[in-house]
Structures are given as C-alpha cells and as structure tokens.
Amino acid sequence: DTGGSIRVPASYCGLCGFRPTHGRVSMEGSRPLAPSFDTCGWFTRDMALLERVGRVLLDSNTAGAAPVQKWLVATDAFALADKSTVSAIYAGMSDGAAFAELCQAVGKPIEVKVAPEGDPAIGDLNEWLTAFRVLQAWEVWECHGEWVQKAKPNFGPGINDRFQMASEITAEQRAAAADVRRQISTQMDALLAPAGTVLLVPSTPGPGPMLDTPQDELNDFRMRALTLTSIAGLAGLPQLNFPLASEDGAPIGLGVIGARGMDEELLKFGLVLEKILPMYPSRNSKA
C-alpha cells in the first residue's frame, strides 16, 4: 500500500484490509515504488485473522500505544465521499443498540477537520493531495526513471501520463512538498493525541466504479480517492479498512486511522467493531 492499494480494493471487495505504520513491516526483498510511502499491508475475510497476521508481521520493537478510547470523525474527509456513501456509512454506524454499545466502549464521537482552516502552511485536503502526488512522483521517477528511459515500455494512457509528469518534477517542487508533508505529520500527530485516539474517514468516495463509467467521472473519483488515502500516507500512519456497509449491493469501507505505532491496538479495535457493528457481508452470511 503506497497510495491505497490495500485500503481501496479492500473497500471495493468487502474485505478487512490494513496498511501498517510506515516502517513497521519490513519491505526487504520487495521492489520499491515510492519508498517513503511504501508499506506491506494485507487482506482477510475477518478481523480475527487480520489481527493475527499483525502479530506475526509487525515489528514488536517499534510498538507502543494505548487501547482505543477516543474516536474522531473527519468531516472534511467525509465531504469528499458521495452523499449516498456517507449516508450508508452513517446508517451502519448509528444503529441504535450498536451505536450505544460503541459509545460505551470508546465514548461519543467528536467531529473534527483533518486540515484546519486558516493554516496556510498545510492548506486544505486538495493541497495535501498535491503534496502527495509531487512526492510520490519524484520517488517513483528516482526508482524507475532510468528503466523507463532505457526500456521505453508501452504503458497505457493514464500510466504513461503519470510517468511523464513524474519526469518533470523539479527539486524545488519536491522540497516545497516535503515541507508541507512535515507540517501535515505534525498536524496529524497533534490530532491523534492523546494516545488511544482514532480518526474515522471513508476508505473510498464510494463503491468500486462501474466499467462503463465515463473517463471524466473516473478521473474525479480517482482524485477524491487519492485525497482520502493520502491522509494516512503523508503522515506514515496505520489505517484499517472495516467492511461496514453497502450501496446497491456493492461494499463500502470505513477507514480507521491510528497514531504512529498504534497498529496492534488499531487491529484490536477492529475486533471490537466486528462484534458491535454490522459487517459486509453480514456476519451471519456464508457468502
């Protein structure tokens, strides 16, 4: 998972998915894409196995966090999702008995903005996306630019355009984006304090797009999805996809972002969610 390649398909397919804190699972032996964003994540059908895999893969020397005891809802992140998706997630979360049980476990939710208004140093979430795209593109070209120039592979139109963009990123653009990233990391560390705080976001703007979706709509959807996934990516934070809801039968994931190094407690919180909330497909389904 560099820009969302665990979280997004997990959301589309109704699976549990996990992107760990950057650096907590070894990437030794893997082919890098953008090393400061690359993480080794995993998918499972249920939270029990997701948590069990974490116990095997996560570096125990870098652990350290308190159990989840406070949850925030990112209103500016939810504003990026389709209205029908927001409604489905809120409906899944706000079932009377389940919601009361969840509040008893971690308190009442608190609405926040991930990108605070009036802070020119980091701007709004659109500017977070710009920083992510510049930094990722720079690193991708550093890793693969020489091969692209020599091999001249026959990429599809979208991939070709993105490699062309990556080749044109300047050192000055990269340095400016790195400054923004440092500010974002500081902001996210402050937002997720004290220990045991998690942030809820939509994993994606909606269900997986249909094959016949017009290209302009697909591009808009992709940009909104990258904006959502860049929140954890820029700050190097762990994120869980919990398969909470569906829209016309298609799965929708709830994203849960934790503080740096909070991976084990985030996975344990997923077990709590699985016991309390509905899950796609229903726990009682054999699908």
C-alpha positions in Angstrom: 0.0 0.0 0.0 1.7 3.1 -1.3 -1.2 5.3 -2.3 -4.1 3.0 -1.2 -3.5 -0.4 -2.9 -4.6 -2.3 0.1 -7.3 0.0 1.5 -9.1 0.8 -1.7 -9.5 -2.8 -3.1 -10.4 -3.9 0.5 -13.2 -1.3 0.5 -14.4 -2.3 -3.0 -14.4 -6.1 -2.2 -15.9 -6.0 1.3 -12.7 -7.3 2.9 -10.8 -6.3 6.0 -7.6 -4.5 5.0 -4.7 -3.0 6.8 -1.9 -0.5 6.0 0.6 -0.5 8.8 2.6 2.4 10.2 5.4 3.1 7.7 8.4 1.0 8.5 6.7 -1.4 10.9 6.7 -4.3 8.5 9.9 -5.0 6.6 10.0 -4.3 2.9 13.2 -6.3 2.4 13.1 -8.1 -0.9 10.3 -6.0 -2.4 10.5 -3.8 -5.4 10.1 -0.2 -4.3 7.7 2.2 -5.9 7.9 5.3 -3.6 9.9 4.2 -0.6 8.8 6.8 1.9 5.2 5.8 1.3 5.5 2.0 0.6 4.1 -0.3 3.2 3.4 -4.1 3.3 -0.3 -4.5 4.0 -2.7 -7.4 4.0 -6.3 -8.5 3.4 -8.5 -11.0 5.2 -12.2 -12.0 5.3 -12.5 -11.3 9.0 -10.9 -9.2 11.7 -9.6 -12.2 13.8 -7.2 -13.2 11.0 -6.3 -9.6 10.2 -5.2 -9.1 13.8 -3.4 -12.5 13.9 -1.4 -11.6 10.8 -0.4 -8.4 12.5 1.0 -10.3 15.5 3.3 -12.1 13.0 4.4 -9.3 10.7 4.6 -6.2 12.9 8.0 -5.3 14.3 7.5 -5.7 18.1 10.5 -3.4 18.8 8.5 -0.4 17.4 5.2 -1.0 19.2 3.8 1.4 21.8 0.2 2.7 22.1 -2.8 2.8 24.5 -6.1 1.0 23.7 -8.6 3.0 21.6 -10.6 5.2 23.9 -11.5 8.2 21.7 -12.8 8.5 18.2 -12.9 11.4 15.9 -15.0 11.8 12.7 -13.2 13.8 9.9 -15.9 16.0 8.4 -13.7 17.3 5.6 -12.8 13.8 4.6 -16.5 12.7 4.5 -17.2 15.7 2.4 -15.1 14.1 -0.4 -17.3 11.0 -0.5 -20.6 10.5 -2.5 -23.6 11.6 -0.4 -25.1 8.1 -0.7 -21.9 6.6 0.6 -21.8 8.9 3.6 -25.4 8.0 4.3 -24.7 4.3 4.1 -21.7 4.6 6.5 -23.6 6.8 9.0 -26.5 4.4 8.9 -24.2 1.5 9.6 -22.6 3.3 12.5 -25.7 4.8 14.1 -27.9 1.7 14.6 -29.4 2.4 18.0 -28.2 -0.5 20.1 -24.9 -0.9 18.3 -24.1 2.9 18.5 -24.9 2.9 22.2 -22.6 -0.1 22.7 -19.8 1.6 20.7 -20.1 4.8 22.7 -20.0 2.8 25.9 -16.7 1.3 24.7 -14.9 4.4 23.3 -17.1 7.4 24.2 -19.1 9.7 22.0 -17.7 10.6 18.5 -16.2 14.1 18.1 -16.4 15.8 14.7 -13.1 17.4 13.5 -11.5 18.8 10.4 -8.3 17.0 9.4 -7.0 20.1 7.6 -7.7 23.1 10.0 -9.0 26.2 8.3 -6.7 29.2 8.1 -3.4 27.4 8.2 -1.5 28.4 5.1 1.4 26.1 5.9 -0.6 23.0 5.1 -3.8 24.2 3.3 -6.9 22.1 2.7 -7.1 18.4 1.7 -6.7 19.3 -2.0 -3.3 20.8 -1.2 -2.4 17.6 0.8 -3.2 15.6 -2.4 -0.8 17.9 -4.4 2.0 17.3 -1.9 1.4 13.6 -2.1 1.4 13.5 -5.9 4.6 15.5 -6.2 6.5 13.5 -3.6 5.3 10.1 -4.8 6.0 11.0 -8.4 9.5 12.2 -7.5 10.3 8.9 -5.7 8.8 6.8 -8.5 11.0 8.5 -11.1 14.0 8.1 -8.8 13.3 4.4 -8.6 12.2 3.6 -12.1 13.0 6.6 -14.4 16.2 5.2 -15.7 14.5 1.9 -16.6 11.6 3.8 -18.3 14.0 5.8 -20.4 16.0 2.7 -21.5 13.2 0.1 -21.9 10.6 2.5 -23.3 7.7 0.3 -22.1 4.3 0.5 -23.7 2.2 1.9 -20.9 -1.5 2.6 -21.0 -2.5 6.3 -21.5 -3.0 7.1 -17.8 0.2 5.4 -16.6 2.2 7.0 -19.4 0.9 10.4 -18.5 1.8 9.9 -14.8 5.3 8.8 -15.6 5.7 11.8 -17.9 4.5 14.1 -15.1 7.0 12.4 -12.7 9.9 13.0 -15.0 9.1 16.8 -14.9 9.1 17.3 -11.1 11.8 19.7 -10.1 13.9 19.6 -7.0 12.3 22.8 -5.8 8.8 21.3 -6.2 9.9 18.3 -4.3 11.4 20.4 -1.4 8.3 22.5 -1.1 6.1 19.4 -1.0 8.4 17.9 1.7 7.9 21.0 3.8 4.2 20.6 3.6 4.4 16.9 4.4 6.3 17.7 7.6 3.6 20.2 8.7 0.9 17.6 7.9 2.7 14.9 10.0 2.9 17.4 12.9 -0.8 18.2 12.5 -1.9 14.5 12.4 0.3 13.7 15.5 -1.5 16.5 17.4 -4.9 15.5 16.1 -4.4 11.9 17.2 -3.3 12.8 20.8 -3.7 11.7 23.5 -2.8 8.1 23.0 -5.7 5.9 22.1 -7.3 8.3 19.6 -8.5 7.2 16.2 -9.9 9.1 13.2 -12.8 7.8 11.0 -12.8 8.5 7.3 -14.4 6.9 4.3 -11.9 4.4 2.8 -13.0 5.5 -0.7 -15.5 8.0 -2.1 -17.9 5.3 -2.9 -18.3 1.7 -4.2 -16.0 0.5 -6.9 -16.8 2.4 -10.2 -18.7 0.6 -12.9 -16.7 -0.5 -16.0 -18.7 1.9 -18.2 -18.1 5.0 -16.0 -17.1 8.0 -18.2 -13.5 8.9 -18.1 -14.0 12.4 -16.6 -16.1 10.9 -13.8 -13.5 8.2 -13.3 -10.7 10.9 -13.0 -12.7 12.8 -10.5 -13.4 9.7 -8.4 -9.7 8.7 -8.5 -8.6 12.2 -7.3 -11.0 12.1 -4.4 -9.9 8.5 -3.5 -6.2 9.6 -3.5 -7.0 12.6 -1.4 -8.6 10.3 1.2 -5.8 7.7 1.1 -3.1 10.4 1.3 -4.1 11.5 4.8 -2.5 8.4 6.4 0.1 8.1 3.7 1.6 11.5 4.1 1.9 11.1 7.8 3.1 7.5 7.7 0.2 6.3 9.9 -1.6 3.0 10.1 -5.2 2.6 8.7 -7.7 -0.1 8.9 -10.5 -0.8 6.3 -13.6 -2.1 8.1 -16.2 -3.5 5.6 -19.1 -1.7 7.2 -21.8 -1.0 4.6 -23.0 -1.5 1.1 -24.7 0.5 -1.6 -26.9 -1.3 -4.2 -25.2 -4.5 -3.1 -21.6 -3.1 -3.6 -19.4 -2.9 -0.5 -18.3 0.3 1.2 -15.4 0.5 3.7 -15.0 2.6 6.8 -11.4 3.8 7.3 -10.0 4.0 10.8 -6.6 5.9 11.1 -4.5 5.5 14.2 -1.5 7.2 15.6 2.1 6.2 14.7 2.9 2.8 16.1 -0.7 2.1 17.2 -1.0 -0.8 14.8 -1.7 -3.6 17.3 -4.4 -1.5 19.2 -6.0 -0.5 15.9 -6.3 -4.2 14.9 -7.8 -5.0 18.3 -10.3 -2.1 17.8 -11.3 -3.8 14.6 -12.2 -6.8 16.6 -14.4 -4.6 18.8 -16.1 -3.1 15.7 -16.7 -6.6 14.3 -18.5 -7.6 17.5 -20.7 -4.5 17.6 -21.3 -3.2 14.1 -22.8 -4.9 11.0 -20.2 -6.1 8.5 -20.3 -6.7 4.8 -21.4 -9.4 4.1 -23.4 -9.9 7.3 -21.6 -12.0 9.9 -24.5 -14.4 9.6 -23.9 -14.8 5.9 -21.8 -17.6 4.4 -21.1 -15.6 1.3 
